[in-house]
Amino acid sequence: MIQINKKLNRIEIQLVAFEMGKDICVILTGGKAHLGSVTIGTQDYSTETFPIGTHKEYVITEMLGEILKKRYSGNFAICCGIHLDNITKEEISDVASLSCQMAEELCLQLKKKK
């Protein structure tokens, strides 16, 4: 298991990744944790995203999916649910940026383990 935490002002995001052989399951949460979107993929095929209800986390899972698709050789599943009451546009941008930083850090940690 790999765990990465990032904080910026009132934004606190946690990434936990579970290795499943050569595959990986990533869980990204923050604020009021829930399941808002799931993206699955592999290097060989296009990713598929499943937003749940009206949640917008699919934007985050798709960005992370593109990072993993380029830098990770196994199959992956990314589950995300981040909720902050009265989130601002700037905070949404910060969440996206922090999430991508965490995905890059995850890829580096996975590479070191090999």
VMD Tcl script that builds the backbone (N, CA, C; Angstrom):
set m [mol new atoms 342]
animate dup $m
set s [atomselect $m all]
$s set {name element resname resid chain x y z} {
  {N N MET 1 A 0.842 -1.175 0.000}
  {CA C MET 1 A 0.000 0.000 0.000}
  {C C MET 1 A 0.889 1.241 0.000}
  {N N ILE 2 A 0.489 2.209 -0.803}
  {CA C ILE 2 A 1.172 3.494 -0.864}
  {C C ILE 2 A 0.171 4.562 -0.454}
  {N N GLN 3 A 0.598 5.461 0.427}
  {CA C GLN 3 A -0.286 6.534 0.863}
  {C C GLN 3 A 0.420 7.872 0.661}
  {N N ILE 4 A -0.309 8.822 0.068}
  {CA C ILE 4 A 0.216 10.159 -0.180}
  {C C ILE 4 A -0.837 11.162 0.281}
  {N N ASN 5 A -0.419 12.158 1.033}
  {CA C ASN 5 A -1.327 13.196 1.532}
  {C C ASN 5 A -0.822 14.558 1.073}
  {N N LYS 6 A -1.758 15.422 0.692}
  {CA C LYS 6 A -1.423 16.798 0.319}
  {C C LYS 6 A -2.419 17.727 0.979}
  {N N LYS 7 A -1.924 18.913 1.358}
  {CA C LYS 7 A -2.782 19.910 2.001}
  {C C LYS 7 A -2.431 21.281 1.439}
  {N N LEU 8 A -3.466 22.059 1.151}
  {CA C LEU 8 A -3.301 23.437 0.709}
  {C C LEU 8 A -4.487 24.215 1.253}
  {N N ASN 9 A -4.199 25.115 2.190}
  {CA C ASN 9 A -5.259 25.875 2.868}
  {C C ASN 9 A -6.293 24.905 3.444}
  {N N ARG 10 A -7.557 25.006 3.057}
  {CA C ARG 10 A -8.548 24.105 3.654}
  {C C ARG 10 A -8.724 22.798 2.879}
  {N N ILE 11 A -7.936 22.626 1.811}
  {CA C ILE 11 A -8.008 21.405 1.005}
  {C C ILE 11 A -7.050 20.366 1.576}
  {N N GLU 12 A -7.578 19.210 1.909}
  {CA C GLU 12 A -6.764 18.077 2.339}
  {C C GLU 12 A -7.187 16.874 1.511}
  {N N ILE 13 A -6.225 16.307 0.777}
  {CA C ILE 13 A -6.521 15.177 -0.108}
  {C C ILE 13 A -5.644 13.997 0.284}
  {N N GLN 14 A -6.239 12.810 0.269}
  {CA C GLN 14 A -5.512 11.584 0.572}
  {C C GLN 14 A -5.597 10.650 -0.630}
  {N N LEU 15 A -4.462 10.100 -1.023}
  {CA C LEU 15 A -4.407 9.080 -2.061}
  {C C LEU 15 A -3.884 7.812 -1.423}
  {N N VAL 16 A -4.594 6.727 -1.615}
  {CA C VAL 16 A -4.148 5.412 -1.154}
  {C C VAL 16 A -4.167 4.508 -2.369}
  {N N ALA 17 A -3.065 3.799 -2.609}
  {CA C ALA 17 A -2.970 2.905 -3.753}
  {C C ALA 17 A -2.657 1.493 -3.273}
  {N N PHE 18 A -3.418 0.552 -3.768}
  {CA C PHE 18 A -3.238 -0.856 -3.427}
  {C C PHE 18 A -2.746 -1.596 -4.662}
  {N N GLU 19 A -1.582 -2.229 -4.538}
  {CA C GLU 19 A -1.062 -3.024 -5.640}
  {C C GLU 19 A -1.777 -4.371 -5.654}
  {N N MET 20 A -2.150 -4.785 -6.848}
  {CA C MET 20 A -2.836 -6.060 -7.053}
  {C C MET 20 A -2.035 -6.811 -8.113}
  {N N GLY 21 A -0.924 -7.432 -7.696}
  {CA C GLY 21 A -0.003 -7.998 -8.670}
  {C C GLY 21 A 0.631 -6.858 -9.435}
  {N N LYS 22 A 0.519 -6.883 -10.767}
  {CA C LYS 22 A 1.069 -5.778 -11.570}
  {C C LYS 22 A 0.032 -4.686 -11.835}
  {N N ASP 23 A -1.151 -4.813 -11.265}
  {CA C ASP 23 A -2.214 -3.827 -11.416}
  {C C ASP 23 A -2.317 -2.974 -10.154}
  {N N ILE 24 A -3.140 -1.922 -10.215}
  {CA C ILE 24 A -3.241 -1.023 -9.066}
  {C C ILE 24 A -4.657 -0.453 -8.939}
  {N N CYS 25 A -5.083 -0.279 -7.694}
  {CA C CYS 25 A -6.348 0.378 -7.382}
  {C C CYS 25 A -6.021 1.626 -6.575}
  {N N VAL 26 A -6.451 2.777 -7.070}
  {CA C VAL 26 A -6.154 4.066 -6.439}
  {C C VAL 26 A -7.451 4.643 -5.877}
  {N N ILE 27 A -7.396 5.095 -4.631}
  {CA C ILE 27 A -8.535 5.738 -3.992}
  {C C ILE 27 A -8.099 7.148 -3.598}
  {N N LEU 28 A -8.830 8.139 -4.095}
  {CA C LEU 28 A -8.512 9.540 -3.841}
  {C C LEU 28 A -9.712 10.191 -3.169}
  {N N THR 29 A -9.506 10.702 -1.956}
  {CA C THR 29 A -10.607 11.307 -1.210}
  {C C THR 29 A -10.147 12.615 -0.569}
  {N N GLY 30 A -11.135 13.418 -0.190}
  {CA C GLY 30 A -10.861 14.655 0.511}
  {C C GLY 30 A -12.157 15.266 0.986}
  {N N GLY 31 A -12.065 16.073 2.036}
  {CA C GLY 31 A -13.277 16.669 2.600}
  {C C GLY 31 A -14.204 15.570 3.082}
  {N N LYS 32 A -15.455 15.627 2.649}
  {CA C LYS 32 A -16.418 14.570 2.980}
  {C C LYS 32 A -16.242 13.448 1.952}
  {N N ALA 33 A -15.574 12.377 2.364}
  {CA C ALA 33 A -15.264 11.276 1.448}
  {C C ALA 33 A -16.532 10.591 0.970}
  {N N HIS 34 A -16.531 10.211 -0.288}
  {CA C HIS 34 A -17.636 9.485 -0.911}
  {C C HIS 34 A -17.115 8.910 -2.222}
  {N N LEU 35 A -17.958 8.248 -2.976}
  {CA C LEU 35 A -17.564 7.740 -4.283}
  {C C LEU 35 A -18.312 8.525 -5.351}
  {N N GLY 36 A -17.568 9.355 -6.084}
  {CA C GLY 36 A -18.170 10.214 -7.091}
  {C C GLY 36 A -17.899 9.780 -8.514}
  {N N SER 37 A -16.783 9.067 -8.729}
  {CA C SER 37 A -16.427 8.644 -10.079}
  {C C SER 37 A -15.385 7.534 -10.015}
  {N N VAL 38 A -15.409 6.684 -11.037}
  {CA C VAL 38 A -14.415 5.623 -11.181}
  {C C VAL 38 A -13.921 5.645 -12.620}
  {N N THR 39 A -12.601 5.603 -12.797}
  {CA C THR 39 A -12.003 5.475 -14.125}
  {C C THR 39 A -11.129 4.235 -14.117}
  {N N ILE 40 A -11.284 3.409 -15.148}
  {CA C ILE 40 A -10.459 2.210 -15.287}
  {C C ILE 40 A -9.708 2.282 -16.599}
  {N N GLY 41 A -8.547 1.633 -16.638}
  {CA C GLY 41 A -7.794 1.664 -17.883}
  {C C GLY 41 A -6.550 0.811 -17.858}
  {N N THR 42 A -5.858 0.878 -18.966}
  {CA C THR 42 A -4.597 0.190 -19.186}
  {C C THR 42 A -3.874 0.925 -20.311}
  {N N GLN 43 A -2.603 0.656 -20.485}
  {CA C GLN 43 A -1.854 1.318 -21.551}
  {C C GLN 43 A -2.374 0.957 -22.938}
  {N N ASP 44 A -2.893 -0.242 -23.092}
  {CA C ASP 44 A -3.256 -0.753 -24.415}
  {C C ASP 44 A -4.616 -0.306 -24.943}
  {N N TYR 45 A -5.501 0.154 -24.075}
  {CA C TYR 45 A -6.855 0.495 -24.494}
  {C C TYR 45 A -7.253 1.850 -23.920}
  {N N SER 46 A -8.309 2.430 -24.465}
  {CA C SER 46 A -8.784 3.705 -23.940}
  {C C SER 46 A -9.390 3.506 -22.551}
  {N N THR 47 A -9.320 4.539 -21.751}
  {CA C THR 47 A -9.883 4.464 -20.402}
  {C C THR 47 A -11.402 4.573 -20.473}
  {N N GLU 48 A -12.051 4.076 -19.438}
  {CA C GLU 48 A -13.503 4.208 -19.314}
  {C C GLU 48 A -13.797 4.844 -17.966}
  {N N THR 49 A -14.708 5.792 -17.972}
  {CA C THR 49 A -15.059 6.518 -16.755}
  {C C THR 49 A -16.535 6.338 -16.456}
  {N N PHE 50 A -16.817 6.160 -15.171}
  {CA C PHE 50 A -18.174 5.968 -14.694}
  {C C PHE 50 A -18.478 7.013 -13.619}
  {N N PRO 51 A -19.046 8.167 -14.019}
  {CA C PRO 51 A -19.454 9.144 -13.008}
  {C C PRO 51 A -20.688 8.624 -12.280}
  {N N ILE 52 A -20.797 8.947 -11.026}
  {CA C ILE 52 A -21.926 8.488 -10.227}
  {C C ILE 52 A -22.845 9.674 -9.966}
  {N N GLY 53 A -24.055 9.566 -10.453}
  {CA C GLY 53 A -25.025 10.650 -10.282}
  {C C GLY 53 A -24.533 11.938 -10.914}
  {N N THR 54 A -24.670 13.018 -10.181}
  {CA C THR 54 A -24.277 14.339 -10.688}
  {C C THR 54 A -22.885 14.765 -10.223}
  {N N HIS 55 A -22.140 13.835 -9.635}
  {CA C HIS 55 A -20.795 14.166 -9.148}
  {C C HIS 55 A -19.876 14.541 -10.310}
  {N N LYS 56 A -18.937 15.432 -10.031}
  {CA C LYS 56 A -18.024 15.948 -11.057}
  {C C LYS 56 A -16.602 15.400 -10.944}
  {N N GLU 57 A -16.385 14.438 -10.055}
  {CA C GLU 57 A -15.026 13.917 -9.872}
  {C C GLU 57 A -14.476 13.222 -11.107}
  {N N TYR 58 A -15.321 12.944 -12.102}
  {CA C TYR 58 A -14.839 12.311 -13.327}
  {C C TYR 58 A -13.735 13.147 -13.979}
  {N N VAL 59 A -13.766 14.449 -13.771}
  {CA C VAL 59 A -12.715 15.312 -14.317}
  {C C VAL 59 A -11.366 14.915 -13.710}
  {N N ILE 60 A -11.355 14.678 -12.417}
  {CA C ILE 60 A -10.121 14.289 -11.710}
  {C C ILE 60 A -9.698 12.885 -12.105}
  {N N THR 61 A -10.639 11.926 -12.082}
  {CA C THR 61 A -10.249 10.536 -12.380}
  {C C THR 61 A -9.744 10.405 -13.813}
  {N N GLU 62 A -10.302 11.169 -14.734}
  {CA C GLU 62 A -9.829 11.102 -16.116}
  {C C GLU 62 A -8.424 11.696 -16.254}
  {N N MET 63 A -8.143 12.786 -15.532}
  {CA C MET 63 A -6.791 13.363 -15.561}
  {C C MET 63 A -5.783 12.371 -14.999}
  {N N LEU 64 A -6.109 11.750 -13.863}
  {CA C LEU 64 A -5.207 10.782 -13.266}
  {C C LEU 64 A -5.066 9.551 -14.154}
  {N N GLY 65 A -6.150 9.171 -14.805}
  {CA C GLY 65 A -6.096 8.042 -15.732}
  {C C GLY 65 A -5.108 8.280 -16.858}
  {N N GLU 66 A -5.071 9.496 -17.385}
  {CA C GLU 66 A -4.122 9.817 -18.455}
  {C C GLU 66 A -2.683 9.741 -17.948}
  {N N ILE 67 A -2.460 10.187 -16.727}
  {CA C ILE 67 A -1.107 10.110 -16.143}
  {C C ILE 67 A -0.694 8.657 -15.988}
  {N N LEU 68 A -1.565 7.834 -15.402}
  {CA C LEU 68 A -1.234 6.422 -15.203}
  {C C LEU 68 A -1.070 5.695 -16.537}
  {N N LYS 69 A -1.901 6.016 -17.488}
  {CA C LYS 69 A -1.827 5.360 -18.793}
  {C C LYS 69 A -0.458 5.585 -19.445}
  {N N LYS 70 A 0.100 6.768 -19.255}
  {CA C LYS 70 A 1.402 7.102 -19.838}
  {C C LYS 70 A 2.571 6.536 -19.045}
  {N N ARG 71 A 2.404 6.403 -17.727}
  {CA C ARG 71 A 3.563 6.116 -16.879}
  {C C ARG 71 A 3.514 4.798 -16.129}
  {N N TYR 72 A 2.395 4.048 -16.235}
  {CA C TYR 72 A 2.251 2.808 -15.479}
  {C C TYR 72 A 1.868 1.693 -16.438}
  {N N SER 73 A 2.501 0.543 -16.324}
  {CA C SER 73 A 2.308 -0.513 -17.321}
  {C C SER 73 A 1.153 -1.467 -17.022}
  {N N GLY 74 A 0.610 -1.455 -15.824}
  {CA C GLY 74 A -0.464 -2.384 -15.492}
  {C C GLY 74 A -1.846 -1.786 -15.681}
  {N N ASN 75 A -2.844 -2.598 -15.396}
  {CA C ASN 75 A -4.222 -2.110 -15.379}
  {C C ASN 75 A -4.414 -1.244 -14.142}
  {N N PHE 76 A -5.386 -0.317 -14.210}
  {CA C PHE 76 A -5.625 0.525 -13.042}
  {C C PHE 76 A -7.105 0.851 -12.903}
  {N N ALA 77 A -7.477 1.102 -11.654}
  {CA C ALA 77 A -8.801 1.615 -11.313}
  {C C ALA 77 A -8.581 2.806 -10.388}
  {N N ILE 78 A -9.269 3.901 -10.674}
  {CA C ILE 78 A -9.153 5.105 -9.851}
  {C C ILE 78 A -10.554 5.442 -9.346}
  {N N CYS 79 A -10.699 5.445 -8.027}
  {CA C CYS 79 A -11.968 5.806 -7.390}
  {C C CYS 79 A -11.757 7.148 -6.702}
  {N N CYS 80 A -12.691 8.078 -6.882}
  {CA C CYS 80 A -12.501 9.415 -6.322}
  {C C CYS 80 A -13.794 9.976 -5.767}
  {N N GLY 81 A -13.685 10.620 -4.621}
  {CA C GLY 81 A -14.785 11.352 -4.027}
  {C C GLY 81 A -14.230 12.457 -3.145}
  {N N ILE 82 A -14.341 13.694 -3.600}
  {CA C ILE 82 A -13.829 14.849 -2.860}
  {C C ILE 82 A -14.974 15.858 -2.752}
  {N N HIS 83 A -15.310 16.239 -1.528}
  {CA C HIS 83 A -16.379 17.223 -1.348}
  {C C HIS 83 A -15.963 18.254 -0.307}
  {N N LEU 84 A -15.976 19.512 -0.720}
  {CA C LEU 84 A -15.765 20.634 0.191}
  {C C LEU 84 A -16.981 21.542 0.064}
  {N N ASP 85 A -17.623 21.846 1.165}
  {CA C ASP 85 A -18.762 22.761 1.131}
  {C C ASP 85 A -18.327 24.110 0.572}
  {N N ASN 86 A -19.165 24.686 -0.275}
  {CA C ASN 86 A -18.931 26.018 -0.841}
  {C C ASN 86 A -17.562 26.150 -1.509}
  {N N ILE 87 A -17.154 25.120 -2.245}
  {CA C ILE 87 A -15.851 25.156 -2.914}
  {C C ILE 87 A -15.833 26.272 -3.963}
  {N N THR 88 A -14.690 26.956 -4.060}
  {CA C THR 88 A -14.537 28.036 -5.033}
  {C C THR 88 A -13.894 27.492 -6.314}
  {N N LYS 89 A -13.949 28.278 -7.379}
  {CA C LYS 89 A -13.302 27.872 -8.630}
  {C C LYS 89 A -11.801 27.707 -8.429}
  {N N GLU 90 A -11.207 28.583 -7.632}
  {CA C GLU 90 A -9.769 28.482 -7.349}
  {C C GLU 90 A -9.457 27.186 -6.600}
  {N N GLU 91 A -10.297 26.826 -5.648}
  {CA C GLU 91 A -10.087 25.585 -4.902}
  {C C GLU 91 A -10.270 24.368 -5.800}
  {N N ILE 92 A -11.195 24.425 -6.737}
  {CA C ILE 92 A -11.366 23.323 -7.689}
  {C C ILE 92 A -10.090 23.148 -8.499}
  {N N SER 93 A -9.521 24.255 -8.940}
  {CA C SER 93 A -8.254 24.210 -9.675}
  {C C SER 93 A -7.142 23.644 -8.807}
  {N N ASP 94 A -7.101 24.041 -7.539}
  {CA C ASP 94 A -6.094 23.528 -6.605}
  {C C ASP 94 A -6.256 22.021 -6.390}
  {N N VAL 95 A -7.498 21.552 -6.273}
  {CA C VAL 95 A -7.756 20.114 -6.114}
  {C C VAL 95 A -7.217 19.361 -7.328}
  {N N ALA 96 A -7.479 19.867 -8.517}
  {CA C ALA 96 A -6.996 19.216 -9.738}
  {C C ALA 96 A -5.473 19.178 -9.767}
  {N N SER 97 A -4.852 20.297 -9.439}
  {CA C SER 97 A -3.390 20.376 -9.447}
  {C C SER 97 A -2.770 19.432 -8.419}
  {N N LEU 98 A -3.282 19.458 -7.197}
  {CA C LEU 98 A -2.757 18.570 -6.151}
  {C C LEU 98 A -2.951 17.103 -6.524}
  {N N SER 99 A -4.091 16.779 -7.101}
  {CA C SER 99 A -4.375 15.397 -7.488}
  {C C SER 99 A -3.381 14.910 -8.538}
  {N N CYS 100 A -3.087 15.756 -9.515}
  {CA C CYS 100 A -2.116 15.381 -10.544}
  {C C CYS 100 A -0.712 15.235 -9.957}
  {N N GLN 101 A -0.347 16.116 -9.040}
  {CA C GLN 101 A 0.945 15.986 -8.358}
  {C C GLN 101 A 1.035 14.649 -7.631}
  {N N MET 102 A -0.060 14.268 -6.985}
  {CA C MET 102 A -0.081 13.008 -6.239}
  {C C MET 102 A 0.040 11.813 -7.179}
  {N N ALA 103 A -0.600 11.883 -8.337}
  {CA C ALA 103 A -0.499 10.794 -9.313}
  {C C ALA 103 A 0.932 10.661 -9.828}
  {N N GLU 104 A 1.581 11.792 -10.084}
  {CA C GLU 104 A 2.984 11.766 -10.523}
  {C C GLU 104 A 3.876 11.173 -9.434}
  {N N GLU 105 A 3.640 11.571 -8.190}
  {CA C GLU 105 A 4.410 11.027 -7.070}
  {C C GLU 105 A 4.170 9.523 -6.928}
  {N N LEU 106 A 2.943 9.092 -7.112}
  {CA C LEU 106 A 2.628 7.662 -7.063}
  {C C LEU 106 A 3.424 6.902 -8.113}
  {N N CYS 107 A 3.455 7.421 -9.328}
  {CA C CYS 107 A 4.204 6.756 -10.399}
  {C C CYS 107 A 5.689 6.652 -10.058}
  {N N LEU 108 A 6.242 7.693 -9.465}
  {CA C LEU 108 A 7.653 7.655 -9.052}
  {C C LEU 108 A 7.879 6.590 -7.984}
  {N N GLN 109 A 6.986 6.520 -6.995}
  {CA C GLN 109 A 7.127 5.518 -5.948}
  {C C GLN 109 A 6.999 4.104 -6.503}
  {N N LEU 110 A 6.084 3.900 -7.423}
  {CA C LEU 110 A 5.917 2.590 -8.032}
  {C C LEU 110 A 7.154 2.196 -8.834}
  {N N LYS 111 A 7.733 3.156 -9.519}
  {CA C LYS 111 A 8.942 2.895 -10.312}
  {C C LYS 111 A 10.119 2.499 -9.406}
  {N N LYS 112 A 10.240 3.150 -8.261}
  {CA C LYS 112 A 11.310 2.842 -7.306}
  {C C LYS 112 A 11.190 1.438 -6.738}
  {N N LYS 113 A 9.947 0.949 -6.609}
  {CA C LYS 113 A 9.721 -0.371 -6.029}
  {C C LYS 113 A 10.162 -1.510 -6.948}
  {N N LYS 114 A 10.286 -1.225 -8.247}
  {CA C LYS 114 A 10.632 -2.288 -9.207}
  {C C LYS 114 A 12.101 -2.586 -9.212}
}
mol reanalyze $m
mol bondsrecalc $m
mol representation Tube
mol addrep $m
